[in-house]
Amino acid sequence: MTASAIGVIFSNMHEETVPELVRRRTMASIPFGGRYRIIDFALSNMVNSGITTVGLVTSNNYRSLIDHIGSGKDWDLARKDGGVILLPPFSEKNDKLYTTRLEALSSLTGFLSRRKEKYIVLTDCDGVAKFNIADMIEYHESKNADITLVTHYGKVGNRSDFMLVDANEEGRITDIKHSPHVVEGMKANIYINVMVINRQFLLNIVEDSIAHGFTSFGTDILIKQFATLKLYRYDFKGYYAGIDSMAAYYKHNMELLNKEVRDELFGDRDIYTKVRDSAPSKYGEDAVVKNSLISDGCVIEGVVENSILFRGVKVAKGAVVKDSIIMQDNYIGENTTLNCVITDKNVVIGDRKNLSGCSTLPYFIQKGTRI
């Protein structure tokens, strides 16, 4: 089934929700869960479902993303035919950067028209989940749909740009609301920026939309034309972590300390990432580690509780790290205390410092900072 599908991943969408994390990287390359990047989940879902051609749409700050993806060999995508294909942010007709999804899709028409697959799976990198894309395509084909939107029933987050989707018993979409006013904590079927669409249909509708001066794929196509198009909803009922704020990023990382969440996200099918040949972590005689995820190459001589440490983190004697996310190659000095802190890569925190945030507003330290 999925041999007749290609994937397209948008790496820069929704970056306004976590500006702290995307100053020097794309949304797709945000570190997550100790050793992964967010794009690892989208790529792994596609590969596990048999999709071997994936177009990666970029806009800016994509150096770290290219470094992470490389040739695609860690996802079995280093191929002569297909594999990971880096798609530049410019249209074939001009050198203007795209600013909307519709403009981005318009710049891909040359690439998509040369493909032979029947379906396209479009996804953003603002969520973490383990999808069975083969099931989505089978559902899409069984409904003879033009577009199938993937939704998840959950709390509406803090994002100002979102869509709520209603459907009848057969799954046919009956209404789409764009960023309606909602009560805090309200639950609804939220479109999670994953869709299955017929390739030729996408090419036709993008060409027609550009000719009519449309600017928004969501508003001008999905919302205004849902009554005339064959739009269906696919309800994803598994674990889904939407990254729509720093608080959400912190919360969903911390959820990985729950074994049930880890089993659901990483069980059955593998989630692949770039492999580094790091040495095992080293623990000092006085080290104390409780309920934490510790990656390779760490050296821990202090206390780490309820925290996530990426590769190469060093925690000195007397240091206490609690409820925190410490990214790659950080150094935590002696007798320093961190509580609800997120540090980006290559941060150095000296001796006898005391830094604290809270779960709804974690204290964030930018990449390369020395304190």
C-alpha positions as CSV (number, residue, x, y, z in Angstrom):
1,M,0.0,0.0,0.0
2,T,2.6,2.6,1.1
3,A,4.8,1.7,-1.9
4,S,2.3,4.0,-3.8
5,A,2.9,6.9,-1.4
6,I,5.6,9.5,-0.8
7,G,6.1,11.7,2.2
8,V,6.6,15.4,2.5
9,I,7.8,16.9,5.8
10,F,7.6,20.6,6.5
11,S,10.5,21.5,8.8
12,N,9.8,25.1,9.7
13,M,6.1,25.4,10.4
14,H,4.7,26.7,13.7
15,E,8.1,28.0,14.9
16,E,6.4,31.0,16.5
17,T,5.1,28.8,19.3
18,V,8.6,28.0,20.7
19,P,10.8,30.9,19.6
20,E,13.4,30.1,22.3
21,L,14.2,26.7,20.8
22,V,14.3,27.7,17.1
23,R,16.7,30.7,17.1
24,R,19.4,28.5,15.5
25,R,17.5,25.5,14.3
26,T,14.3,24.4,12.6
27,M,11.2,23.1,14.4
28,A,12.1,19.7,13.0
29,S,15.5,19.6,14.6
30,I,14.4,20.5,18.2
31,P,15.9,17.9,20.6
32,F,13.5,15.6,22.4
33,G,13.5,12.8,24.9
34,G,17.3,12.6,25.5
35,R,18.6,11.4,22.1
36,Y,16.0,12.3,19.5
37,R,15.0,15.2,17.3
38,I,11.3,15.8,16.6
39,I,11.7,14.9,12.9
40,D,12.9,11.4,13.9
41,F,9.3,10.5,14.7
42,A,7.9,11.7,11.4
43,L,10.7,10.0,9.4
44,S,10.4,6.7,11.4
45,N,6.6,6.6,11.0
46,M,7.0,6.8,7.3
47,V,9.9,4.3,7.0
48,N,8.1,1.8,9.3
49,S,5.1,2.0,7.0
50,G,7.1,1.4,3.8
51,I,7.5,4.9,2.5
52,T,11.0,5.2,1.1
53,T,10.8,8.6,-0.7
54,V,10.6,11.6,1.6
55,G,10.8,15.3,0.6
56,L,12.1,17.6,3.3
57,V,10.8,21.2,2.9
58,T,13.1,23.8,4.5
59,S,13.0,27.5,4.9
60,N,15.8,28.8,7.2
61,N,18.1,27.7,10.0
62,Y,18.4,24.2,8.5
63,R,22.1,23.6,8.9
64,S,21.7,21.5,12.1
65,L,18.8,19.6,10.4
66,I,21.0,18.7,7.4
67,D,23.8,17.6,9.8
68,H,21.3,15.4,11.7
69,I,19.7,13.8,8.6
70,G,22.9,13.4,6.6
71,S,22.5,10.8,3.9
72,G,19.4,9.3,5.6
73,K,21.2,6.0,6.3
74,D,20.1,5.9,10.0
75,W,16.5,5.7,8.7
76,D,17.4,3.3,5.8
77,L,16.8,6.2,3.4
78,A,20.2,6.3,1.7
79,R,19.0,5.2,-1.6
80,K,19.8,5.7,-5.3
81,D,16.1,6.0,-6.1
82,G,14.1,8.1,-3.6
83,G,15.4,8.4,0.0
84,V,15.5,11.8,1.7
85,I,15.3,14.6,-0.8
86,L,16.1,18.1,0.5
87,L,13.6,20.6,-1.1
88,P,14.8,24.2,-1.2
89,P,12.6,27.0,0.0
90,F,12.4,28.6,-3.4
91,S,9.9,28.2,-6.2
92,E,11.2,26.9,-9.6
93,K,9.7,30.0,-11.1
94,N,11.3,32.6,-8.9
95,D,13.7,33.0,-6.0
96,K,11.2,34.2,-3.4
97,L,11.0,32.4,-0.1
98,Y,7.7,30.9,0.7
99,T,5.7,32.4,3.5
100,T,2.6,30.1,3.6
101,R,2.0,26.4,3.2
102,L,0.2,27.0,-0.2
103,E,3.3,28.8,-1.5
104,A,5.5,26.0,-0.3
105,L,3.3,23.4,-2.0
106,S,3.4,25.6,-5.2
107,S,7.2,25.4,-5.1
108,L,7.1,21.6,-4.9
109,T,4.9,21.1,-8.0
110,G,7.9,20.3,-10.2
111,F,9.1,17.6,-7.8
112,L,5.7,16.2,-7.2
113,S,4.7,16.1,-10.9
114,R,7.8,13.9,-11.6
115,R,6.8,11.3,-9.1
116,K,4.6,8.3,-9.9
117,E,3.1,7.5,-6.5
118,K,-0.6,7.8,-6.1
119,Y,-0.7,9.4,-2.6
120,I,1.2,12.0,-0.6
121,V,1.5,12.0,3.2
122,L,2.0,15.6,4.4
123,T,3.2,16.3,7.9
124,D,4.6,19.1,10.0
125,C,7.1,18.7,12.9
126,D,5.1,20.2,15.8
127,G,4.0,16.9,17.3
128,V,5.5,13.6,18.6
129,A,3.6,10.4,18.0
130,K,3.9,6.9,16.6
131,F,1.5,6.6,13.6
132,N,0.8,3.6,11.4
133,I,0.7,5.5,8.2
134,A,-0.2,2.4,6.2
135,D,-3.5,2.3,8.2
136,M,-4.2,5.9,7.3
137,I,-3.6,5.3,3.6
138,E,-5.8,2.2,3.7
139,Y,-8.6,4.3,5.4
140,H,-8.1,7.1,2.9
141,E,-8.4,4.7,-0.1
142,S,-11.4,2.8,1.4
143,K,-13.3,6.2,1.6
144,N,-12.2,7.2,-1.9
145,A,-11.3,10.5,-0.3
146,D,-9.6,13.5,-1.8
147,I,-8.0,14.5,1.5
148,T,-7.9,12.7,4.8
149,L,-7.1,14.9,7.9
150,V,-5.6,13.2,10.9
151,T,-7.1,14.4,14.2
152,H,-6.6,13.7,17.9
153,Y,-9.1,14.2,20.6
154,G,-7.5,16.2,23.4
155,K,-7.2,19.6,25.1
156,V,-6.9,22.6,22.9
157,G,-3.5,24.1,23.6
158,N,-2.1,27.6,23.6
159,R,-1.6,27.9,19.9
160,S,-3.4,30.8,18.2
161,D,-3.5,28.9,14.8
162,F,-5.4,25.6,15.0
163,M,-8.3,23.8,13.4
164,L,-11.1,21.8,15.0
165,V,-12.8,19.2,12.8
166,D,-16.3,17.7,13.0
167,A,-17.3,14.6,11.1
168,N,-20.4,12.3,10.7
169,E,-20.5,8.6,11.6
170,E,-18.9,7.7,8.3
171,G,-16.0,10.0,9.0
172,R,-16.9,12.6,6.3
173,I,-16.0,16.0,7.5
174,T,-19.0,18.2,8.2
175,D,-17.3,21.3,9.7
176,I,-13.9,22.8,10.1
177,K,-13.4,25.7,12.5
178,H,-10.2,27.8,12.4
179,S,-9.0,29.1,15.7
180,P,-12.4,29.5,17.4
181,H,-12.7,30.9,20.9
182,V,-12.5,28.0,23.3
183,V,-12.9,27.6,27.1
184,E,-9.6,26.8,28.8
185,G,-9.1,23.1,29.1
186,M,-11.7,22.3,26.5
187,K,-11.3,19.0,24.6
188,A,-12.0,18.6,20.9
189,N,-11.0,16.8,17.7
190,I,-7.9,18.8,16.8
191,Y,-6.3,18.6,13.3
192,I,-2.7,17.7,14.1
193,N,-1.2,18.8,10.8
194,V,-0.9,15.3,9.2
195,M,-2.9,14.5,6.0
196,V,-3.1,12.0,3.2
197,I,-3.9,13.4,-0.2
198,N,-4.1,12.1,-3.8
199,R,-1.0,13.4,-5.6
200,Q,-2.7,14.4,-8.8
201,F,-5.5,16.1,-6.8
202,L,-3.0,18.1,-4.8
203,L,-1.2,19.3,-8.0
204,N,-4.6,20.3,-9.5
205,I,-5.9,22.1,-6.5
206,V,-2.6,24.0,-5.8
207,E,-2.5,25.2,-9.4
208,D,-6.1,26.3,-9.3
209,S,-5.7,28.0,-6.0
210,I,-2.6,30.0,-7.1
211,A,-4.5,31.0,-10.3
212,H,-7.3,32.4,-8.1
213,G,-5.0,34.3,-5.9
214,F,-5.5,32.2,-2.8
215,T,-2.9,32.4,-0.1
216,S,-3.9,29.8,2.6
217,F,-4.2,26.1,2.2
218,G,-6.1,25.8,5.4
219,T,-8.5,28.7,5.0
220,D,-9.0,28.9,1.2
221,I,-9.0,25.2,0.5
222,L,-9.9,23.1,3.5
223,I,-12.3,25.4,5.2
224,K,-14.0,27.2,2.3
225,Q,-14.3,24.1,0.1
226,F,-14.8,21.2,2.5
227,A,-18.5,20.9,1.5
228,T,-17.6,20.2,-2.2
229,L,-14.5,18.1,-1.6
230,K,-14.4,14.6,-0.3
231,L,-12.7,15.3,3.0
232,Y,-12.5,12.6,5.7
233,R,-11.3,12.5,9.2
234,Y,-8.9,9.8,10.6
235,D,-9.1,9.7,14.4
236,F,-5.7,8.9,15.9
237,K,-6.3,7.4,19.4
238,G,-2.7,6.8,20.5
239,Y,-0.3,9.0,22.5
240,Y,0.2,12.4,20.9
241,A,2.4,15.2,22.2
242,G,1.7,18.6,20.6
243,I,4.6,21.1,20.9
244,D,2.8,24.4,21.0
245,S,4.6,26.2,23.8
246,M,7.7,25.9,26.0
247,A,5.4,24.6,28.8
248,A,4.1,21.9,26.4
249,Y,7.7,21.0,25.4
250,Y,8.6,20.6,29.0
251,K,5.5,18.7,29.9
252,H,5.8,16.1,27.1
253,N,9.5,15.5,27.8
254,M,8.7,14.9,31.4
255,E,5.9,12.5,30.4
256,L,8.7,10.2,29.1
257,L,9.6,9.4,32.7
258,N,6.3,7.5,32.8
259,K,7.0,3.9,31.7
260,E,3.6,3.6,30.1
261,V,4.2,6.6,27.9
262,R,7.6,5.3,26.9
263,D,6.2,1.9,26.1
264,E,3.5,3.3,23.9
265,L,5.8,5.7,22.1
266,F,8.8,3.4,21.6
267,G,7.3,-0.1,21.8
268,D,6.5,-2.3,18.8
269,R,8.1,-0.2,16.1
270,D,11.4,1.5,16.4
271,I,12.0,5.2,16.4
272,Y,15.3,5.8,14.5
273,T,17.7,8.6,15.0
274,K,21.3,9.6,14.2
275,V,23.7,7.1,15.8
276,R,26.7,8.4,17.6
277,D,29.4,6.1,19.0
278,S,29.5,7.6,22.5
279,A,30.9,5.9,25.5
280,P,28.6,4.6,28.2
281,S,27.7,7.1,31.0
282,K,29.9,7.1,34.1
283,Y,28.6,7.4,37.6
284,G,30.8,8.6,40.5
285,E,30.8,7.0,44.0
286,D,28.5,9.7,45.4
287,A,26.2,9.9,42.4
288,V,22.5,9.6,43.0
289,V,20.1,9.1,40.0
290,K,16.4,8.6,40.4
291,N,13.6,8.3,37.8
292,S,15.6,9.9,35.0
293,L,16.6,9.3,31.4
294,I,20.4,9.4,31.0
295,S,21.9,9.3,27.5
296,D,25.4,8.1,26.5
297,G,28.6,9.9,27.4
298,C,27.4,11.5,30.6
299,V,29.5,11.9,33.7
300,I,27.4,12.2,36.9
301,E,29.0,12.8,40.3
302,G,26.1,14.7,41.9
303,V,22.3,14.1,42.2
304,V,19.9,13.8,39.3
305,E,16.2,13.3,39.9
306,N,13.2,13.3,37.6
307,S,15.3,14.7,34.8
308,I,16.3,14.1,31.2
309,L,20.0,14.3,30.3
310,F,21.1,14.3,26.7
311,R,24.5,13.1,25.5
312,G,27.7,14.3,27.1
313,V,26.3,16.1,30.1
314,K,28.6,16.5,33.1
315,V,27.1,16.9,36.6
316,A,29.8,17.8,39.1
317,K,30.1,16.8,42.8
318,G,27.5,18.4,45.0
319,A,25.3,19.5,42.1
320,V,21.6,18.8,42.2
321,V,19.5,18.6,39.0
322,K,15.8,18.1,39.6
323,D,12.8,18.2,37.2
324,S,15.0,19.5,34.4
325,I,15.9,18.9,30.7
326,I,19.7,19.2,30.1
327,M,20.6,19.1,26.4
328,Q,23.8,17.9,24.8
329,D,27.3,18.7,26.1
330,N,26.3,20.8,29.2
331,Y,28.4,21.2,32.3
332,I,26.8,21.7,35.7
333,G,29.2,23.0,38.3
334,E,29.9,21.9,41.9
335,N,27.2,22.7,44.5
336,T,24.9,24.1,41.8
337,T,21.1,23.5,42.1
338,L,18.8,23.4,39.1
339,N,15.0,23.0,39.4
340,C,12.6,23.0,36.4
341,V,15.3,24.3,34.1
342,I,15.8,23.7,30.3
343,T,19.3,24.2,29.0
344,D,20.1,24.2,25.3
345,K,23.3,22.7,23.9
346,N,26.8,23.6,25.1
347,V,25.7,25.5,28.2
348,V,28.2,25.9,31.1
349,I,26.8,26.6,34.6
350,G,29.5,27.4,37.1
351,D,29.8,26.5,40.7
352,R,27.4,27.4,43.5
353,K,24.5,28.6,41.3
354,N,20.8,28.3,42.1
355,L,18.4,28.4,39.1
356,S,14.7,27.6,39.3
357,G,11.6,27.8,37.2
358,C,8.2,26.0,37.4
359,S,6.4,23.4,35.2
360,T,4.3,26.0,33.5
361,L,7.2,28.4,33.0
362,P,10.5,26.5,33.0
363,Y,13.7,28.5,33.2
364,F,15.3,28.4,29.8
365,I,19.0,28.9,29.1
366,Q,20.1,29.6,25.5
367,K,22.6,27.6,23.5
368,G,26.3,28.3,24.3
369,T,25.5,30.4,27.4
370,R,28.0,30.6,30.3
371,I,26.7,31.4,33.8
